Amino acid sequence: MHTQTLIIGGGLSGLSLAYRLQQADHDYHLLDARRRLGGRIKSLIVGDVAVDLGPSWIWPGQERIAALLPELGLHAFEQHAQGTQLYEQASGEVMQNAGFMSMAGALRIGGGTSALTDALAARLDPSRMTMNAQAAHISDAPSATLADGRTITADRIVLALPPRVAADLTYAPVLPQIATLKSIPTWMGAHAKFVAVYGTPFWRDAGLSGDASSRRGPMVEIHDASPEDGTFGALFGFVGLPAHVRAQVGDQVQHAALTQLTNIFGAAASKPLTSHLEDWSAAAFTSTAADATPPTGHPPYQMPAPLSRVWNDKLIFTSTEMAPDNGGLIEGALAAAEHTARKIL
Ligand SMILES: Cc1cc2nc3c(=O)[nH]c(=O)nc-3n(C[C@H](O)[C@H](O)[C@H](O)COP(=O)(O)OP(=O)(O)OC[C@H]3O[C@@H](n4cnc5c(N)ncnc54)[C@H](O)[C@@H]3O)c2cc1C
């Protein structure tokens, strides 16, 4: 098979690039190693409600996502943050309105963040997408050889992959930029999110916002993750245990997280309809072993000069970590795709 632009990676960067290329009648094909699209954007589906397991928030002032949502028939709503915030001390004692910053002012996407990648994918020609197709080797022909041996040739190849995941592919000729790729952390690749879904957002009736911070753990930061119409209740928390500890203790994290929610929000929290731990550090095609240790802050992501023109632009790196602005974020994934679309078109 031959295509003009082969996009490897069907996360938000790859999907939004494909969407822009399709709008311009440009010939493309998109591959993803997984059996699903969306990459770091993923939901727990409960009935017809989607609870975010990856990103939840966008922010006012992010112009690309603000423009794309209505274009796709989607909308944003405000993160629920009204009410009392709670703080769990190391001793387990729960205090009100102490030591915490809420996410008031952040926005969420109606229908869950995966509504965004689902809507993009729904607009793409299905014959131009192949899932369960893991790229393993890239040559400057250019061509991509998949793990199952299939080869696709293209005029150019776009790697819409986290840079460290891209560094795990093999290249001919050997890429001198591998060390540069390996030096770029996968944003949020070290993290794990626990979500618990309830029949109602019962904490709101008690005047609580659903926000909590904790020095006890296992979750360090908890927020309301309920759908916009409140037809279900959902809480999510970022797990504070390092990735290697989570790997050692396994299911105990989930039990401890439920015990913690019960301590903070009361007995009603002990019996969720369902709960789920999404450990992104264990997610092949997102994180590598090096991502188990998170960066100390938000890295100043931008396209490193050695990666900006590879094989005379027959190989282009496009992921949120390569964005000209908002690197690491949803807006960054759109920015990276926009930059690459301009380059190609
Ligand atoms: C827990 C968590 C919370 C977050 N919170 C926020 C937030 O609140 N707000 C925000 O703006 N951002 C947040 N982010 C970041 C946001 O998710 C990312 O910026 C965005 O989803 C990145 O999209 P991407 O397409 O660049 O990369 P990815 O989503 O990583 O997509 C890469 C794709 O490449 C595929 N792939 C990998 N290897 C291969 C291969 N060899 N062959 C073929 N395909 C391959 C993968 O399956 C994947 O689909 C969060 C991320 C996580 C994990």
Ligand as a Chemical Component Dictionary entry (heavy atoms), coordinates in Angstrom:
data_LIG
# 
_chem_comp.id                   LIG 
_chem_comp.type                 NON-POLYMER 
_chem_comp.pdbx_formal_charge   0 
_chem_comp.three_letter_code    LIG 
# 
loop_
_chem_comp_atom.comp_id 
_chem_comp_atom.atom_id 
_chem_comp_atom.alt_atom_id 
_chem_comp_atom.type_symbol 
_chem_comp_atom.charge 
_chem_comp_atom.model_Cartn_x 
_chem_comp_atom.model_Cartn_y 
_chem_comp_atom.model_Cartn_z 
_chem_comp_atom.pdbx_ordinal 
LIG C1  C1  C 0 -3.954 10.838 33.347 1  
LIG C2  C2  C 0 -3.817 11.965 32.360 2  
LIG C3  C3  C 0 -4.403 13.182 32.639 3  
LIG C4  C4  C 0 -4.285 14.235 31.739 4  
LIG N1  N1  N 0 -4.933 15.399 32.013 5  
LIG C5  C5  C 0 -4.966 16.386 31.088 6  
LIG C6  C6  C 0 -5.829 17.506 31.255 7  
LIG O1  O1  O 0 -6.594 17.580 32.228 8  
LIG N2  N2  N 0 -5.789 18.476 30.294 9  
LIG C7  C7  C 0 -4.985 18.390 29.183 10 
LIG O2  O2  O 0 -5.014 19.314 28.363 11 
LIG N3  N3  N 0 -4.186 17.301 28.978 12 
LIG C8  C8  C 0 -4.167 16.303 29.897 13 
LIG N4  N4  N 0 -3.443 15.161 29.656 14 
LIG C9  C9  C 0 -2.602 15.101 28.425 15 
LIG C10 C10 C 0 -3.407 14.718 27.163 16 
LIG O3  O3  O 0 -4.018 13.483 27.365 17 
LIG C11 C11 C 0 -2.444 14.653 25.971 18 
LIG O4  O4  O 0 -1.924 15.941 25.723 19 
LIG C12 C12 C 0 -3.046 14.179 24.639 20 
LIG O5  O5  O 0 -4.034 13.204 24.804 21 
LIG C13 C13 C 0 -1.892 13.685 23.764 22 
LIG O6  O6  O 0 -2.349 13.262 22.494 23 
LIG P1  P1  P 0 -1.273 12.752 21.422 24 
LIG O7  O7  O 0 -2.047 12.345 20.220 25 
LIG O8  O8  O 0 -0.198 13.746 21.264 26 
LIG O9  O9  O 0 -0.599 11.446 22.077 27 
LIG P2  P2  P 0 -1.258 10.041 22.481 28 
LIG O10 O10 O 0 -2.632 10.249 22.998 29 
LIG O11 O11 O 0 -0.279 9.369  23.386 30 
LIG O12 O12 O 0 -1.394 9.239  21.103 31 
LIG C14 C14 C 0 -0.386 8.424  20.575 32 
LIG C15 C15 C 0 -1.041 7.290  19.801 33 
LIG O13 O13 O 0 -0.019 6.523  19.172 34 
LIG C16 C16 C 0 -0.365 5.140  19.263 35 
LIG N5  N5  N 0 0.878  4.372  19.127 36 
LIG C17 C17 C 0 1.901  4.265  20.013 37 
LIG N6  N6  N 0 2.892  3.508  19.524 38 
LIG C18 C18 C 0 2.490  3.110  18.283 39 
LIG C19 C19 C 0 3.096  2.332  17.271 40 
LIG N7  N7  N 0 4.305  1.756  17.413 41 
LIG N8  N8  N 0 2.403  2.129  16.108 42 
LIG C20 C20 C 0 1.165  2.694  15.917 43 
LIG N9  N9  N 0 0.566  3.452  16.867 44 
LIG C21 C21 C 0 1.215  3.663  18.032 45 
LIG C22 C22 C 0 -1.023 5.024  20.611 46 
LIG O14 O14 O 0 -1.834 3.856  20.702 47 
LIG C23 C23 C 0 -1.824 6.331  20.684 48 
LIG O15 O15 O 0 -3.137 6.158  20.189 49 
LIG C24 C24 C 0 -3.542 14.073 30.533 50 
LIG C25 C25 C 0 -2.968 12.837 30.249 51 
LIG C26 C26 C 0 -3.116 11.787 31.146 52 
LIG C27 C27 C 0 -2.517 10.441 30.811 53 
# 
loop_
_chem_comp_bond.comp_id 
_chem_comp_bond.atom_id_1 
_chem_comp_bond.atom_id_2 
_chem_comp_bond.value_order 
_chem_comp_bond.pdbx_ordinal 
LIG C1  C2  SING 1  
LIG C2  C3  SING 2  
LIG C2  C26 DOUB 3  
LIG C3  C4  DOUB 4  
LIG C4  N1  SING 5  
LIG C4  C24 SING 6  
LIG N1  C5  DOUB 7  
LIG C5  C6  SING 8  
LIG C5  C8  SING 9  
LIG C6  O1  DOUB 10 
LIG C6  N2  SING 11 
LIG N2  C7  SING 12 
LIG C7  O2  DOUB 13 
LIG C7  N3  SING 14 
LIG N3  C8  DOUB 15 
LIG C8  N4  SING 16 
LIG N4  C9  SING 17 
LIG N4  C24 SING 18 
LIG C9  C10 SING 19 
LIG C10 O3  SING 20 
LIG C10 C11 SING 21 
LIG C11 O4  SING 22 
LIG C11 C12 SING 23 
LIG C12 O5  SING 24 
LIG C12 C13 SING 25 
LIG C13 O6  SING 26 
LIG O6  P1  SING 27 
LIG P1  O7  DOUB 28 
LIG P1  O8  SING 29 
LIG P1  O9  SING 30 
LIG O9  P2  SING 31 
LIG P2  O10 DOUB 32 
LIG P2  O11 SING 33 
LIG P2  O12 SING 34 
LIG O12 C14 SING 35 
LIG C14 C15 SING 36 
LIG C15 O13 SING 37 
LIG C15 C23 SING 38 
LIG O13 C16 SING 39 
LIG C16 N5  SING 40 
LIG C16 C22 SING 41 
LIG N5  C17 SING 42 
LIG N5  C21 SING 43 
LIG C17 N6  DOUB 44 
LIG N6  C18 SING 45 
LIG C18 C19 SING 46 
LIG C18 C21 DOUB 47 
LIG C19 N7  SING 48 
LIG C19 N8  DOUB 49 
LIG N8  C20 SING 50 
LIG C20 N9  DOUB 51 
LIG N9  C21 SING 52 
LIG C22 O14 SING 53 
LIG C22 C23 SING 54 
LIG C23 O15 SING 55 
LIG C24 C25 DOUB 56 
LIG C25 C26 SING 57 
LIG C26 C27 SING 58 
# 
